[in-house]
């Protein structure tokens, strides 16, 4: 069933907020850390690894990218360079766990 919006109502902000609120961020941070701890990967490569481990239902990069941005803002993950993505053929950022934070398990 479609919930009709009122004229001028910005439903994208509302749905984005609802979606963001439904994610267990601490768990996702742990999952990303476990993948990045000894690797240097792109957001898509991280998402593919998350999918292979059964953490997420599909290998979409949107499962990793928002959390990578948050982890970068916390100083836990950093961009170390760029490379051509094997999935898209476009240049993308490569991420690395920088080890500055003792552990992201503290966020639970």
ZIWO-V671265 format. One record per helix or strand of 3 or more residues. SS is the DSSP state (a for helix, b for strand). FROM is the first residue (numbers start at 0). LEN is the number of residues. If there is no record, write none. Layout:
ss = <SS & SS>
from = <FROM & FROM>
len = <LEN & LEN>
This chain:
ss = <a & a & a & a & a & b & b & a>
from = <10 & 24 & 42 & 60 & 64 & 76 & 90 & 103>
len = <11 & 12 & 10 & 3 & 9 & 8 & 7 & 4>
